Amino acid sequence: MQKAIRQLTSLGLVESRPGVGTFVRAAPQPRPADLSWQTASLGAPQARLSVLSSTHRAAVPDAIALHSGYPSQDLLPGRLVRAALARASRSEVALARSPVAGLPDLQAWFAGQVAAGAPVGVTPPSARDVLVIAGSQSGLSSIFRALVGRGAPLLIESPTYWGALLAAEQAGVTLVPIPTGPDGPDPDDVERALSATGARAFYAQPSFANPTGTQWSPQTSRAVLDAVRAHGAFLVEDDWAHDLGIEADPQPLVRLDDDGHVIYLRSLTKSVSPALRVAAVIARGPARARILADRAAESMYVSGVLQAAALDVVTQPGWRSHLRVLRQNLRTRRDLLLDSLREHAPQVSVEHVPPGGLNLWVRLPDGTDSDQLVRECEVQRLLVAPGNEWFPAEPSGPYLRLNYSAAPAEQLSAAGEVLGRALRTVL
């Protein structure tokens, strides 16, 4: 008993009063922290940097989560990833510093993926043109800083990936929106914008764009690349969904380029694991040197363990089998959600059925307050993302982005029913 009392006393939970007894200490009332000084120190927030994207919201228990930017765990190669991490942790890379530009074998793999589809007569990039980075988001920040620069114009598709908008704002570049449609942007719009602004770069997602899921036509791809070349500019090609084709395969524009106009990003985060934030930038000439210098200043190098594990996964015999199954599962889930929307929420329209990627881009009835609808959906335990986060300027209409890969297949049939009920509430 005495030993227990001494232990409780040392923890400050009881106090002994000689001649009186031992008493439980009163729970201390913490003083509220005064953080008001930070308001003056930080100043007014920048609009986009002041809040996280709706895709970062924590999932409500028992809710149908269609807001995330990632596929559900059952769609990922978990067995391959765990085995690869175990092997990498026992290898030399677990104790060594990685080369700044990445592990040579992983550089060669990324370069080989591009070279495999290069047409005859085009010199594909080599391993030395590859920079391994910690996720494509960090690559976008470096590219915008190194190749565009603060205050300079950057052409960007509208709508487009919200993370690119965030990276552009952090880099201080001036955005020039280019509207995009089912076949991509109008090359004439790109040409006019390059001429009018003198922009040195155009950021785009030609394959399975986030959020719309569109894929550029071959004619659009060649015409845009010709316009970029004619103006001595760069095309920043974000091939985020390279492994997520359903009815189509990606056709990266970098395969058509051997003179350094295309700055290519490819991430493994969505198809391998969110825990393995491994991606690559492929760039040639002085542009590569500038991006590498920015990345080295930002993060020095990427963990060799993560690089080795990622390379292990994508070179295993089971990787190709995983991609075949993934394609089938993405098609099933996409179609389940489409059918549910058609049956239970006929007020909305899906203007383009995506041939790949993870998302449906859903047009709401004119006059719908998308933010109010998102809140009403959450009350009814459906998490969705408002479309205004994907526009670099004013939204062209009310939209939602629905990730059909984030929730279990059995929940997708109910999602349209909840959305339709929420719409009737807010309209």
Secondary structure, 3 states (H helix, E strand, C coil): CHHHHHHHHHCCCEEEECCCEEEECCCCCCCCCCCCHHHHHHCCCCCCCCCCCHHHCCCCCCCEECCCCCCCHHHCCHHHHHHHHHHHHCCHHHCCCCCCCCCHHHHHHHHHHHHCCCCCCCCCCCHHHEEEECCHHHHHHHHHHHHHCCCCEEEEEECCCHHHHHHHHHHCCEEEEEEEECCEECHHHHHHHHHHHCCCEEEECCCCCCCCCCCCCHHHHHHHHHHHHHCCCEEEEECCCCCCECCCCCCCHHHHCCCCCEEEEEECCCCCCCCCCCEEEECCCHHHHHHHHHHHHHHCCCCHHHHHHHHHHHCCHHHHHHHHHHHHHHHHHHHHHHHHHHHHCCCCEECCCCCECCEEEEECCCCCCHHHHHHHHHHCCEECEEHHHHCCCCCCCCEEEEECCCCCHHHHHHHHHHHHHHHHHHC
